[in-house]
């Protein structure tokens, strides 16, 4: 997937990326565009924010395991940073939330392919709302504003689910436009009224808030696709977007 993305994105020092998390057969090529943008970005830690698909009733769970393991090897969890986040009352470590959650783990081999030495802070976002997204941005800004040269933020999300291809594309590309223009107000309203769909919309809004706090200069959408373009079933598709936020 990475080899098929020929040109690294130029003139961008990434604060973070948005990448999909479906099976690699469907969304792997799209995700490669986001990680290609990190290829020449030196960072020590990836803060990964991914949605919970199976467990609810919590705000945020940080995965304070020792390591994660993929077929490409082991990735250290930054214990010091995890422990600091656990000092916030709304953040906990709920192992059962992480156990069967694919949305975070699918990002790890891509991360290893661009920076095999980076460690991670894995965060599963539970009850996603506009307010909880803003709160997480405030927490992460407070903890990392002075470490932005060392960290990168990874937002894991798919977009429209099980619409026909034309409806999904129309919705998703409007959402993508608001991301690219940093139009937080219209994005929040769109998610609240179900005009847009994204299983990780809390992470998207969080990164938008964070972008405003650190004066991100621009956002670039790198690739959009949907599952119908892979399996030729255009009746019920899932949308995928890769974007990069440039400092």
ZADO-1210 file (C-alpha; in nm, 4 decimals, padded with zeros to 6 digits):
<atoms>
<atom x="00.0000" y="00.0000" z="00.0000" code="UNK" pos="1"/>
<atom x="00.2759" y="00.2453" z="00.0935" code="UNK" pos="2"/>
<atom x="00.4731" y="00.1715" z="-00.2217" code="UNK" pos="3"/>
<atom x="00.1739" y="00.2655" z="-00.4369" code="UNK" pos="4"/>
<atom x="00.1659" y="00.6169" z="-00.2892" code="UNK" pos="5"/>
<atom x="00.4462" y="00.7623" z="-00.4953" code="UNK" pos="6"/>
<atom x="00.4767" y="01.1220" z="-00.3806" code="UNK" pos="7"/>
<atom x="00.5111" y="01.2270" z="-00.0161" code="UNK" pos="8"/>
<atom x="00.3044" y="01.5323" z="00.0679" code="UNK" pos="9"/>
<atom x="00.5271" y="01.8363" z="00.0406" code="UNK" pos="10"/>
<atom x="00.5479" y="02.1512" z="00.2549" code="UNK" pos="11"/>
<atom x="00.3622" y="02.0050" z="00.5485" code="UNK" pos="12"/>
<atom x="00.4797" y="01.9505" z="00.9043" code="UNK" pos="13"/>
<atom x="00.1999" y="01.7245" z="01.0282" code="UNK" pos="14"/>
<atom x="00.0286" y="01.7867" z="01.3593" code="UNK" pos="15"/>
<atom x="-00.1834" y="01.4812" z="01.2915" code="UNK" pos="16"/>
<atom x="-00.3682" y="01.2658" z="01.0440" code="UNK" pos="17"/>
<atom x="-00.7099" y="01.1122" z="00.9882" code="UNK" pos="18"/>
<atom x="-00.6995" y="00.7529" z="00.8648" code="UNK" pos="19"/>
<atom x="-00.9614" y="00.4779" z="00.8117" code="UNK" pos="20"/>
<atom x="-00.9730" y="00.1519" z="01.0046" code="UNK" pos="21"/>
<atom x="-01.1660" y="-00.1023" z="00.7961" code="UNK" pos="22"/>
<atom x="-01.0129" y="-00.4272" z="00.6761" code="UNK" pos="23"/>
<atom x="-00.6980" y="-00.3537" z="00.4795" code="UNK" pos="24"/>
<atom x="-00.8559" y="-00.5065" z="00.1680" code="UNK" pos="25"/>
<atom x="-01.1049" y="-00.2195" z="00.1736" code="UNK" pos="26"/>
<atom x="-00.9321" y="00.0812" z="00.3294" code="UNK" pos="27"/>
<atom x="-00.5632" y="-00.0013" z="00.3440" code="UNK" pos="28"/>
<atom x="-00.4731" y="00.1876" z="00.0282" code="UNK" pos="29"/>
<atom x="-00.6572" y="00.4978" z="00.1487" code="UNK" pos="30"/>
<atom x="-00.4856" y="00.4819" z="00.4899" code="UNK" pos="31"/>
<atom x="-00.1460" y="00.4667" z="00.3213" code="UNK" pos="32"/>
<atom x="-00.1891" y="00.8250" z="00.1985" code="UNK" pos="33"/>
<atom x="-00.2118" y="00.9540" z="00.5559" code="UNK" pos="34"/>
<atom x="00.0896" y="00.7590" z="00.6753" code="UNK" pos="35"/>
<atom x="00.2880" y="00.8616" z="00.3700" code="UNK" pos="36"/>
<atom x="00.2472" y="01.2194" z="00.4958" code="UNK" pos="37"/>
<atom x="00.4259" y="01.1136" z="00.8164" code="UNK" pos="38"/>
<atom x="00.7148" y="00.9488" z="00.6351" code="UNK" pos="39"/>
<atom x="00.9540" y="01.2409" z="00.6780" code="UNK" pos="40"/>
<atom x="00.8131" y="01.3700" z="01.0069" code="UNK" pos="41"/>
<atom x="01.0351" y="01.2908" z="01.3038" code="UNK" pos="42"/>
<atom x="00.8314" y="01.2036" z="01.6127" code="UNK" pos="43"/>
<atom x="00.8785" y="00.9984" z="01.9260" code="UNK" pos="44"/>
<atom x="00.5169" y="00.9281" z="02.0226" code="UNK" pos="45"/>
<atom x="00.1888" y="00.8764" z="01.8374" code="UNK" pos="46"/>
<atom x="-00.1250" y="00.9743" z="02.0291" code="UNK" pos="47"/>
<atom x="-00.3908" y="00.7501" z="01.8724" code="UNK" pos="48"/>
<atom x="-00.7594" y="00.8331" z="01.9240" code="UNK" pos="49"/>
<atom x="-01.0008" y="00.5642" z="01.8063" code="UNK" pos="50"/>
<atom x="-01.3717" y="00.4979" z="01.8640" code="UNK" pos="51"/>
<atom x="-01.5260" y="00.2162" z="02.0663" code="UNK" pos="52"/>
<atom x="-01.7487" y="-00.0112" z="01.8585" code="UNK" pos="53"/>
<atom x="-01.8465" y="-00.2655" z="02.1246" code="UNK" pos="54"/>
<atom x="-01.8398" y="-00.1061" z="02.4702" code="UNK" pos="55"/>
<atom x="-02.0169" y="00.2099" z="02.5863" code="UNK" pos="56"/>
<atom x="-02.0820" y="00.3975" z="02.9071" code="UNK" pos="57"/>
<atom x="-01.7376" y="00.5537" z="02.9500" code="UNK" pos="58"/>
<atom x="-01.5626" y="00.8727" z="02.8415" code="UNK" pos="59"/>
<atom x="-01.2065" y="00.7845" z="02.7430" code="UNK" pos="60"/>
<atom x="-00.9923" y="00.4777" z="02.8109" code="UNK" pos="61"/>
<atom x="-00.6165" y="00.4967" z="02.7744" code="UNK" pos="62"/>
<atom x="-00.4558" y="00.1589" z="02.7045" code="UNK" pos="63"/>
<atom x="-00.1857" y="00.1430" z="02.9697" code="UNK" pos="64"/>
<atom x="-00.0541" y="-00.1934" z="02.8573" code="UNK" pos="65"/>
<atom x="00.3203" y="-00.2507" z="02.8416" code="UNK" pos="66"/>
<atom x="00.3226" y="-00.3116" z="02.4674" code="UNK" pos="67"/>
<atom x="00.1085" y="-00.3846" z="02.1650" code="UNK" pos="68"/>
<atom x="00.2184" y="-00.6538" z="01.9209" code="UNK" pos="69"/>
<atom x="00.1564" y="-00.6858" z="01.5478" code="UNK" pos="70"/>
<atom x="00.3105" y="-00.9112" z="01.2805" code="UNK" pos="71"/>
<atom x="00.5691" y="-00.6336" z="01.2360" code="UNK" pos="72"/>
<atom x="00.6834" y="-00.6530" z="01.5986" code="UNK" pos="73"/>
<atom x="00.6128" y="-00.4893" z="01.9326" code="UNK" pos="74"/>
<atom x="00.5287" y="-00.1255" z="02.0050" code="UNK" pos="75"/>
<atom x="00.5959" y="00.0263" z="02.3447" code="UNK" pos="76"/>
<atom x="00.3215" y="00.2150" z="02.5252" code="UNK" pos="77"/>
<atom x="00.4499" y="00.5402" z="02.6745" code="UNK" pos="78"/>
<atom x="00.3773" y="00.4624" z="03.0369" code="UNK" pos="79"/>
<atom x="00.4729" y="00.8048" z="03.1696" code="UNK" pos="80"/>
<atom x="00.2290" y="00.9845" z="02.9422" code="UNK" pos="81"/>
<atom x="-00.0458" y="00.7303" z="03.0069" code="UNK" pos="82"/>
<atom x="-00.0093" y="00.7731" z="03.3821" code="UNK" pos="83"/>
<atom x="-00.0344" y="01.1490" z="03.3445" code="UNK" pos="84"/>
<atom x="-00.3571" y="01.1174" z="03.1499" code="UNK" pos="85"/>
<atom x="-00.5011" y="00.8883" z="03.4157" code="UNK" pos="86"/>
<atom x="-00.4794" y="01.1772" z="03.6611" code="UNK" pos="87"/>
<atom x="-00.7831" y="01.3290" z="03.4870" code="UNK" pos="88"/>
<atom x="-01.1058" y="01.1976" z="03.6433" code="UNK" pos="89"/>
<atom x="-01.2768" y="01.1360" z="03.3089" code="UNK" pos="90"/>
<atom x="-00.9912" y="00.9190" z="03.1791" code="UNK" pos="91"/>
<atom x="-00.9591" y="00.5583" z="03.2928" code="UNK" pos="92"/>
<atom x="-00.7925" y="00.2331" z="03.1907" code="UNK" pos="93"/>
<atom x="-01.0614" y="-00.0214" z="03.1014" code="UNK" pos="94"/>
<atom x="-00.8849" y="-00.3284" z="02.9534" code="UNK" pos="95"/>
<atom x="-01.2119" y="-00.4804" z="02.8270" code="UNK" pos="96"/>
<atom x="-01.2656" y="-00.1743" z="02.6050" code="UNK" pos="97"/>
<atom x="-00.9395" y="-00.2414" z="02.4204" code="UNK" pos="98"/>
<atom x="-00.9508" y="-00.6205" z="02.4083" code="UNK" pos="99"/>
<atom x="-01.1657" y="-00.6672" z="02.0966" code="UNK" pos="100"/>
<atom x="-01.1447" y="-00.3192" z="01.9454" code="UNK" pos="101"/>
<atom x="-01.0017" y="-00.3097" z="01.5940" code="UNK" pos="102"/>
<atom x="-01.0165" y="00.0654" z="01.5276" code="UNK" pos="103"/>
<atom x="-00.6923" y="00.1430" z="01.7092" code="UNK" pos="104"/>
<atom x="-00.4986" y="-00.1737" z="01.6330" code="UNK" pos="105"/>
<atom x="-00.5396" y="-00.1451" z="01.2547" code="UNK" pos="106"/>
<atom x="-00.3338" y="00.1756" z="01.2657" code="UNK" pos="107"/>
<atom x="-00.0303" y="00.0118" z="01.4248" code="UNK" pos="108"/>
<atom x="00.1336" y="-00.1710" z="01.1300" code="UNK" pos="109"/>
<atom x="00.1077" y="00.1473" z="00.9221" code="UNK" pos="110"/>
<atom x="00.2661" y="00.3413" z="01.2059" code="UNK" pos="111"/>
<atom x="00.5453" y="00.0845" z="01.2310" code="UNK" pos="112"/>
<atom x="00.6068" y="00.1130" z="00.8575" code="UNK" pos="113"/>
<atom x="00.6872" y="00.4853" z="00.8837" code="UNK" pos="114"/>
<atom x="00.8487" y="00.4993" z="01.2300" code="UNK" pos="115"/>
<atom x="00.9521" y="00.1694" z="01.3861" code="UNK" pos="116"/>
<atom x="01.0948" y="00.3430" z="01.6945" code="UNK" pos="117"/>
<atom x="00.7902" y="00.5473" z="01.7994" code="UNK" pos="118"/>
<atom x="00.5929" y="00.4574" z="02.1080" code="UNK" pos="119"/>
<atom x="00.2202" y="00.5159" z="02.1470" code="UNK" pos="120"/>
<atom x="-00.0489" y="00.6524" z="02.3747" code="UNK" pos="121"/>
<atom x="-00.3587" y="00.4501" z="02.2790" code="UNK" pos="122"/>
<atom x="-00.6910" y="00.6216" z="02.3594" code="UNK" pos="123"/>
<atom x="-01.0329" y="00.4698" z="02.2969" code="UNK" pos="124"/>
<atom x="-01.3042" y="00.7367" z="02.2791" code="UNK" pos="125"/>
<atom x="-01.6277" y="00.6155" z="02.4398" code="UNK" pos="126"/>
<atom x="-01.9206" y="00.8565" z="02.4658" code="UNK" pos="127"/>
<atom x="-01.8577" y="01.0798" z="02.1641" code="UNK" pos="128"/>
<atom x="-02.0196" y="01.4239" z="02.1739" code="UNK" pos="129"/>
<atom x="-01.9148" y="01.7701" z="02.0629" code="UNK" pos="130"/>
<atom x="-01.8495" y="01.8607" z="02.4269" code="UNK" pos="131"/>
<atom x="-01.6443" y="01.5489" z="02.5022" code="UNK" pos="132"/>
<atom x="-01.4388" y="01.6081" z="02.1871" code="UNK" pos="133"/>
<atom x="-01.3625" y="01.9620" z="02.2966" code="UNK" pos="134"/>
<atom x="-01.2729" y="01.8412" z="02.6461" code="UNK" pos="135"/>
<atom x="-01.0300" y="01.5815" z="02.5128" code="UNK" pos="136"/>
<atom x="-00.8664" y="01.8473" z="02.2950" code="UNK" pos="137"/>
<atom x="-00.8224" y="02.0683" z="02.6020" code="UNK" pos="138"/>
<atom x="-00.6628" y="01.7812" z="02.7955" code="UNK" pos="139"/>
<atom x="-00.4268" y="01.6829" z="02.5149" code="UNK" pos="140"/>
<atom x="-00.3313" y="02.0437" z="02.4498" code="UNK" pos="141"/>
<atom x="-00.2506" y="02.0948" z="02.8179" code="UNK" pos="142"/>
<atom x="-00.0332" y="01.7832" z="02.8243" code="UNK" pos="143"/>
<atom x="00.1377" y="01.8173" z="02.4867" code="UNK" pos="144"/>
<atom x="00.1491" y="02.1836" z="02.3820" code="UNK" pos="145"/>
<atom x="00.5192" y="02.1960" z="02.4684" code="UNK" pos="146"/>
<atom x="00.5940" y="01.8575" z="02.3046" code="UNK" pos="147"/>
<atom x="00.4433" y="01.9111" z="01.9610" code="UNK" pos="148"/>
<atom x="00.7787" y="01.8516" z="01.7911" code="UNK" pos="149"/>
<atom x="00.7895" y="01.5042" z="01.9460" code="UNK" pos="150"/>
<atom x="00.4310" y="01.3837" z="01.9048" code="UNK" pos="151"/>
<atom x="00.1832" y="01.3243" z="01.6259" code="UNK" pos="152"/>
<atom x="-00.1923" y="01.2665" z="01.6564" code="UNK" pos="153"/>
<atom x="-00.3640" y="00.9829" z="01.4718" code="UNK" pos="154"/>
<atom x="-00.7436" y="00.9884" z="01.4386" code="UNK" pos="155"/>
<atom x="-00.9009" y="00.6590" z="01.3403" code="UNK" pos="156"/>
<atom x="-01.2395" y="00.6733" z="01.1666" code="UNK" pos="157"/>
<atom x="-01.4460" y="00.5518" z="00.8762" code="UNK" pos="158"/>
<atom x="-01.7163" y="00.7733" z="00.7242" code="UNK" pos="159"/>
<atom x="-02.0608" y="00.6865" z="00.5832" code="UNK" pos="160"/>
<atom x="-02.1881" y="00.3379" z="00.6612" code="UNK" pos="161"/>
<atom x="-02.4096" y="00.1321" z="00.4282" code="UNK" pos="162"/>
<atom x="-02.5526" y="00.4037" z="00.2069" code="UNK" pos="163"/>
<atom x="-02.5510" y="00.3667" z="-00.1697" code="UNK" pos="164"/>
<atom x="-02.2323" y="00.4918" z="-00.3302" code="UNK" pos="165"/>
<atom x="-02.3665" y="00.8223" z="-00.4627" code="UNK" pos="166"/>
<atom x="-02.5309" y="00.9241" z="-00.1351" code="UNK" pos="167"/>
<atom x="-02.2226" y="00.8227" z="00.0619" code="UNK" pos="168"/>
<atom x="-01.9890" y="01.0146" z="-00.1677" code="UNK" pos="169"/>
<atom x="-02.2038" y="01.3294" z="-00.1524" code="UNK" pos="170"/>
<atom x="-02.2145" y="01.3228" z="00.2278" code="UNK" pos="171"/>
<atom x="-01.8513" y="01.2278" z="00.2733" code="UNK" pos="172"/>
<atom x="-01.7094" y="01.4865" z="00.0354" code="UNK" pos="173"/>
<atom x="-01.9062" y="01.7630" z="00.2064" code="UNK" pos="174"/>
<atom x="-01.7669" y="01.6459" z="00.5398" code="UNK" pos="175"/>
<atom x="-01.4182" y="01.6376" z="00.3866" code="UNK" pos="176"/>
<atom x="-01.4592" y="01.9941" z="00.2619" code="UNK" pos="177"/>
<atom x="-01.5418" y="02.1160" z="00.6133" code="UNK" pos="178"/>
<atom x="-01.2341" y="01.9364" z="00.7449" code="UNK" pos="179"/>
<atom x="-01.0150" y="02.0969" z="00.4806" code="UNK" pos="180"/>
<atom x="-01.1518" y="02.4449" z="00.5554" code="UNK" pos="181"/>
<atom x="-01.1359" y="02.3840" z="00.9346" code="UNK" pos="182"/>
<atom x="-01.5084" y="02.4606" z="00.9555" code="UNK" pos="183"/>
<atom x="-01.5699" y="02.3255" z="01.3039" code="UNK" pos="184"/>
<atom x="-01.9149" y="02.4812" z="01.3399" code="UNK" pos="185"/>
<atom x="-02.0626" y="02.3119" z="01.0331" code="UNK" pos="186"/>
<atom x="-01.8977" y="01.9831" z="01.1219" code="UNK" pos="187"/>
<atom x="-02.0462" y="01.9847" z="01.4724" code="UNK" pos="188"/>
<atom x="-02.3912" y="02.0731" z="01.3379" code="UNK" pos="189"/>
<atom x="-02.3623" y="01.8060" z="01.0695" code="UNK" pos="190"/>
<atom x="-02.2839" y="01.5331" z="01.3197" code="UNK" pos="191"/>
<atom x="-02.5545" y="01.6502" z="01.5614" code="UNK" pos="192"/>
<atom x="-02.8207" y="01.6373" z="01.2876" code="UNK" pos="193"/>
<atom x="-02.6895" y="01.3145" z="01.1304" code="UNK" pos="194"/>
<atom x="-02.6134" y="01.4973" z="00.8077" code="UNK" pos="195"/>
<atom x="-02.2719" y="01.3312" z="00.8239" code="UNK" pos="196"/>
<atom x="-02.1630" y="00.9902" z="00.9449" code="UNK" pos="197"/>
<atom x="-01.8318" y="00.8909" z="01.0986" code="UNK" pos="198"/>
<atom x="-01.7888" y="00.6235" z="01.3636" code="UNK" pos="199"/>
<atom x="-01.4936" y="00.8237" z="01.4980" code="UNK" pos="200"/>
<atom x="-01.6517" y="01.1684" z="01.4713" code="UNK" pos="201"/>
<atom x="-01.5386" y="01.2532" z="01.8266" code="UNK" pos="202"/>
<atom x="-01.1767" y="01.2140" z="01.7225" code="UNK" pos="203"/>
<atom x="-01.2298" y="01.4303" z="01.4138" code="UNK" pos="204"/>
<atom x="-01.3824" y="01.7091" z="01.6225" code="UNK" pos="205"/>
<atom x="-01.1087" y="01.6714" z="01.8831" code="UNK" pos="206"/>
<atom x="-00.8373" y="01.7210" z="01.6208" code="UNK" pos="207"/>
<atom x="-01.0256" y="02.0197" z="01.4783" code="UNK" pos="208"/>
<atom x="-01.0340" y="02.1826" z="01.8234" code="UNK" pos="209"/>
<atom x="-00.6672" y="02.1000" z="01.8764" code="UNK" pos="210"/>
<atom x="-00.5815" y="02.2466" z="01.5367" code="UNK" pos="211"/>
<atom x="-00.7345" y="02.5776" z="01.6379" code="UNK" pos="212"/>
<atom x="-00.5500" y="02.5775" z="01.9703" code="UNK" pos="213"/>
<atom x="-00.2110" y="02.5324" z="01.8021" code="UNK" pos="214"/>
<atom x="-00.2842" y="02.7526" z="01.4973" code="UNK" pos="215"/>
<atom x="-00.2682" y="02.4844" z="01.2292" code="UNK" pos="216"/>
<atom x="-00.1942" y="02.6539" z="00.8977" code="UNK" pos="217"/>
<atom x="-00.3824" y="02.4196" z="00.6682" code="UNK" pos="218"/>
<atom x="-00.5518" y="02.0835" z="00.6321" code="UNK" pos="219"/>
<atom x="-00.5204" y="01.8706" z="00.3201" code="UNK" pos="220"/>
<atom x="-00.7455" y="01.5829" z="00.2142" code="UNK" pos="221"/>
<atom x="-00.5157" y="01.3285" z="00.0557" code="UNK" pos="222"/>
<atom x="-00.7496" y="01.0533" z="-00.0603" code="UNK" pos="223"/>
<atom x="-01.1149" y="00.9517" z="-00.0558" code="UNK" pos="224"/>
<atom x="-01.2579" y="00.6159" z="-00.1525" code="UNK" pos="225"/>
<atom x="-01.5320" y="00.3757" z="-00.0500" code="UNK" pos="226"/>
<atom x="-01.5753" y="00.0015" z="-00.0271" code="UNK" pos="227"/>
<atom x="-01.7734" y="-00.0178" z="-00.3515" code="UNK" pos="228"/>
<atom x="-01.4661" y="00.0890" z="-00.5453" code="UNK" pos="229"/>
<atom x="-01.2953" y="-00.2253" z="-00.4151" code="UNK" pos="230"/>
<atom x="-01.5647" y="-00.4945" z="-00.4189" code="UNK" pos="231"/>
<atom x="-01.7952" y="-00.3416" z="-00.6859" code="UNK" pos="232"/>
<atom x="-02.0951" y="-00.3497" z="-00.4498" code="UNK" pos="233"/>
<atom x="-02.2252" y="00.0062" z="-00.4688" code="UNK" pos="234"/>
<atom x="-02.5567" y="-00.0551" z="-00.2933" code="UNK" pos="235"/>
<atom x="-02.4162" y="-00.0399" z="00.0604" code="UNK" pos="236"/>
<atom x="-02.0745" y="00.1179" z="00.0972" code="UNK" pos="237"/>
<atom x="-01.8472" y="00.2461" z="00.3729" code="UNK" pos="238"/>
<atom x="-01.6533" y="00.5671" z="00.3113" code="UNK" pos="239"/>
<atom x="-01.2823" y="00.6209" z="00.3823" code="UNK" pos="240"/>
<atom x="-01.0849" y="00.9462" z="00.4079" code="UNK" pos="241"/>
<atom x="-00.7177" y="01.0277" z="00.4582" code="UNK" pos="242"/>
<atom x="-00.6290" y="01.3808" z="00.5699" code="UNK" pos="243"/>
<atom x="-00.3307" y="01.5609" z="00.7180" code="UNK" pos="244"/>
<atom x="-00.3294" y="01.8651" z="00.9489" code="UNK" pos="245"/>
<atom x="-00.0225" y="02.0822" z="00.8869" code="UNK" pos="246"/>
<atom x="00.1409" y="02.2993" z="01.1510" code="UNK" pos="247"/>
</atoms>
